[in-house]
Amino acid sequence: MPEIGEVARIVHYLRKHLVNKTIANVRVQEDDIVYGKVGTTAAAFQKAVKGKKVLDARQQGKYFWLVLSSPPHPLMHFGMSGWMKFSNDDTAYYRPKKEEEEEWPPKYWKFVLEADGKGDGKCEVAFVDPRRLARVRLVDAKAEDMRMTSPLKENGPDPVQDKDVLTYEWLCAKMRSKKVPVKALLLDQANMSGVGNWVADEVLYQARIHPEQYSNTFSDEQLQQLHDSLMNVCTTAVETLAESSKFPETWLMRYRWDKGKKNGNKLPNGEKIVHLKVGGRTSAVVPSVQKKTGAVAGDVSKNDQNSEGGEEEEGEEEVERKKPTKGRKRKAKAEQDDDAEEDAPAPTRSRARNPKKTPAAAEEEDDEPKPANTKKPSKANGTAEEAKPPRRRTASRASKKIKAQQDGEQADSGAEADTADAKPAASKPANKKRKENKANDDTTTATKKKQTKAATAAKPEESQGRRRSTRTATKQSS
């Protein structure tokens, strides 16, 4: 992300090529995120800027704006990947390994400003953003009141523009009023403007401070070192226009990007560079230099975290650490529920469905903790409820049905029905018993039907035999 030094670089080129010129034409591409998220449109931007004279370009931290001959003034923020390209100059502060083909307008452009001029004085400026995290807005205020309007007024002082505000005493009061990792405090733009990931790492390395240590645990001497380092690093980044080749040889910035390389993660003197997450960002740390001298994230009790400034003013690191904690509590509770279920008698059907498992393997599987997702949302109100095993309910209902059938039709199976009612987890699955009983019932019914049919067929033969005997006796008597 472009930070205080990179934004100062763009302000430098805007002053060089655009200030004191009139914007003759504006080309725009509508983007409901880059423009729309901050309450404007590409068409409104085009209308507000076209034909105006650019009087100045200014900066506060990561924000920058053009001072036009009349309001509204365009205020811009690069986000993670935004940048400005000039048709007649190279503004890149680093060289990519793979050279890209030059094209104009460049890829991912959002607007192009065409300044009036002839020959070498002609210039076009393009605002580009591949990831669409940048913001372009219009502020309807006087030029001298820009920093007193939103969103600039919600941001903290700029370490370079506001040195009379960001004093040692101011920094001490700010640090001791909060209980967050020091790097998270530096990254929060509401505290101070312009400090991003690499600037914060450099400031803390030069001050010999560990990024995870809580902001209210430093001595006066450490805070003095931090203030001096903050002023020095930010001023150097702005004066060199963030061109890393001009940074001092002793800066961590020159070596922090060697992560993963063969001889990387080391300073020239052999000291090791490690990378860890602080304030939601990857941090480069030299443990031999940046030693922990006070409480760090995870070492402070919950009561301490909820004390003065602890809960309302937590940094991103605190939020990130709390989320997994809640997850672990839910998981622990779910595991307790699972343990309670495992203690209860389980139906044998669950093992019967996977006959390939040996008894030893089945025992091992039962001893292992079950996943924590044993709770599912209820269809009625969306609340979490225990997922009761349907097989256990099925077995109980089947046992009752079997008992009723056996009591009504088979007198000799009463004992088996009592056994099934006393032990719902029978040796055979409930559905198998139900099928067997149904088959027996069907067989019995079929047998009865055959007997009835045979009896019915035998009756006519009997009556015919009697009639024949009667006729024979009558003939003999005659």
C-alpha positions, 0 to 999 in steps of 0.5 A: 500500500502506498504510504506517506513517502509514496503519496509524497512522490505523487504530490511531487509529480502533480506539482511538477506537471499539473499545477498552474495548468488548466484541465482541458479535458477529462475522460472517466470510467464509471466505477460504483466502488471507487467513486460510489462508495464515497458518494460520488460518480465518475460523471460528477467528477468529470463535471467538477474538474473539467475546465478548472485551473490547478492551483496546488497539490497537497497531502495529509498522510495517505490522502492527497488532493488537488486545489482547484480554482473553485470548489469542489476539490478532488480528494483521493486515496490509493488504497492497496494498489492505486497509483497515478501515471504520467504520460510524459514521466515515470513515477514508479518507485520500484522496478518490476522484475518483468517489464510491462509494455507501455500503453496509454491510457494504462490498464485499470484507469479510472480517470485521465486528466488532459492538461493544456499545453503544447509540445513538451508541456502537454501532459496526461495524468491517469489514476489507476487501480487494479483492485478497486480499493482506492477512493475518489471523492469531491469535497465542497469546501474552501481550500484552506478548510479541507483538513477541517472537513471529513474524512481528513478531520477524523485522521490523526496528525501527519508526522511531517506536516504537523511536527508542532502537534506530534510532539514527544509529550503528545506521543506519550499521552497517546501511548499511555491512554491505550492498551494495544500492541504498539504497531497496531497503534501506529497503523491506526490512521485515527492516531496518526496519518501516513504510517503504513506497514513498512514505515511502522516496521522501520520505526520500531526497528530503529527504536529497538522496540518489539511490535507486539509489546503493549503501548502503555508499558514503555519507559520515558526513554523508550518513548523518546526513542520511538518519537525520534525514530518516527520523525526521522523515518517519516521525514526521510521517506518523504524527502527521498520520495520513497525511493528505496535506493536512497534509504540509509544502509542501516535501514531494515527496509533494504533487506525485509523483502528477501523473505524466502530467498536463499540468503534472505531473512538476514541483515548484513551483520548476520542478525536474523529477520523473522516475520510475524502477524501484528495488527493484522499485517505481516511484520518484519522483526529482528529479535536480537535487536527488538527485545520485549521489555514489557507485557505483550499480546496474550500476557495481559489478563482479561480484567486488564484488557477491560480496564481504561481504554482497553476495550473501546480502543483496542487495535486490530490485533486485539480483535483478531485475538478475541475471535479465535478465543470465542471459537475455542469456547464454542468448540470446547462446549461442543466437545463437552456435549459430544463427551456426554453423548459418548457416555450414553449407550449408543445404537449398534447401527452406527458400527453396523453401517461400516462393517470393515472397521475392526473392533479396535479401530471402532474403540479408537474412533470413539475415544477421539474427540468429535468435530465441534460442528455438532450443533446446527441451526434450527429451521424455526428460529435459527438458534443452535440446537444439539443434533440428536442422532436420528438412528437412536430415535428410529430404534426406539420407535421401531421397538415399540411398533415391533412390541405391539405387533408381537403382542397382537399376533405372536403370543410366543414372542412376548419375551423377545418384545420385552427384551427389545423394549428394555434394550433399545440398542438391540443386536440387530438394527431396528429396521432389519427387525421391522423388515423381518417381522413384516416378512413373517407377517406377510408369510403368515397372511399368505399361508392363511389365504392358501388354507382358506382357498384350499378349504373352500375348494374342498367343500364343493368336492365334499358336497358332490361326493354326497350327492353321488352317494345319495343317487347310488342308494336310490337306484339300488333301492328301486 
